[in-house]
Amino acid sequence: MKIINPSTEEVIGNVKEFSSEDIQSIYLELINGQKIWNDTSLDDRIAIIQKFGELVKESIDELATLLTSEMGKPVNQAKNEINGAHGRIEYFLNNIKKWLAEEWTVTEGATKEKIVYEPLGIIANISAWNYPYNVGYNVFIPALLSGNAVFYKPSEYTSLTGLKIAELLYKAGVPENVFKTVTGGKATGEALLKLPLQGYYFTGSYLTGQKIASEIAPKMVPLQMELGGKDPLYVADDVKDIAFSAAQAVEGKFYNSGQSCCAVERIYVHEKIYDAFVKAFVKETEMLRVGDPTREDTDMGPVARKEQLNFLLFQVNDALDKGAKLLTGDESLESKGYFFEPTVLTDVNHDMSLMVDETFGPLVGIQKVESDEEAIALMNETSYGLTAAVFSSDEERASNILSKVNAGTTYWNCCDRVSPTSPWSGRKNSGIGSTLSYQGIRAFVQPKAYHLREL
């Protein structure tokens, strides 16, 4: 399988595409490895993961350059991701003992009761390309700490990064028969679904997630999926600094070329400040430096997948045909690489694909609204439910709006952020289950109840 640099369109590597026979053989290795790993003390597992985090930090320049070459993320953003992802490691290391400790629920009387948390066994981590460290750490770090073995499939668009992660885990002390990386495309992923694993954790598109859920359902094992979103941002008429709000919204939209599950995907602005906000948003957008992602001063590189360019063009043309106005963006750049200029449209509505279908790229529509009530209705008019944001000077007003929006994560005067201390979960077509926080630890264990009575 060829690995192509989306910035230059050059082949930068080749990786093996694992067959179902390969995967079956690896599964047998993991069965033995998991038993030994589970018997390894939690203190030893903690020390190994701590060492892994240190090795990643020591290699950050190399790892960031590799990630940039694979998926086009500007190198400064690649470093930001790797540094930021370390916070996940620290959270899990600091909290794993508390949330895996046995719990005594009844300590008096003839029969005492307690809960013990045991690992699931062998789990599949089918990961994503847009944030391979963040998304990967959400799963395999707590899974390993909890005593599970991991079948790790990095995205075909960041396979080299996935292999490097595995190399550093082994160097830190994770046994090779406890963490196995398989590379490949659709067929490789489908082969993992055929195995009798004890849990599946997927990050990707809704359609792929739906297929995985259908395949996994008869197994009756835990399944968690983070499937993206159509994340709305509402700018109320009481914001004190329109320019600042616009700058925050631009970053929330175009960071990582808009290829974030929690990126701003649609913007609603109160009619009283609509013109001023649009002007400030366009001005800020036009200041973004698009180009070579290996340069430290680049704000936006290419999109990671060539096929995404056609979908972005479709959404632009669909909106224009239905009456939208293009304010900035030349749609695509005439150069090598999968570049698409940051593009802003107004006079948009929910009859347009741009406002209802996940874009996952540097393109956004801004819609005028008359009231908070209209904004709430439009924010909820979606099949997704990952994140939602409100910019307002009034916390009570913002909280009231956010309480009525059906999303797993909400933001007041910020957007496009994830914290290891808070659960990351979606509603409706944005997925099921939670990673991060203590819930993202308990997601990889199963409770066993003990009823203890002396004779």
Secondary structure, 3 states (H helix, E strand, C coil): CEEECCCCCCEEEECCCCCHHHHHHHHHHHHHHHHHHHHCCHHHHHHHHHHHHHHHHHCHHHHHHHHHHHHCCCHHHHHHHHHHHHHHHHHHHHHHHHHHCCEEEECCCCEEEEEEEEECCEEEEECCCCCHHHHHHHHHHHHHHCCCEEEEECCHHHHHHHHHHHHHHHHHCCCCCCEEECCCCHHHHHHHHCCCCCEEEEECCHHHHHHHHHHHHHHCCCEEEECCCCCEEEECCCCCCHHHHHHHHHHHHHHHHHCCCCCCCEEEEECCCHHHHHHHHHHHHHCCCECCCCCCCCCECCCCCHHHHHHHHHHHHHHHHCCCEEEECCCCCCCCCCCCCCEEEECCCCCCHHHHCCCCCCEEEEEEECCHHHHHHHHHCCCCCCEEEEECCCHHHHHHHHHCCCCCEEEECCCCCCCCCCCEECCHHHEECEECCCHHHHCCEEEEEEEEECC
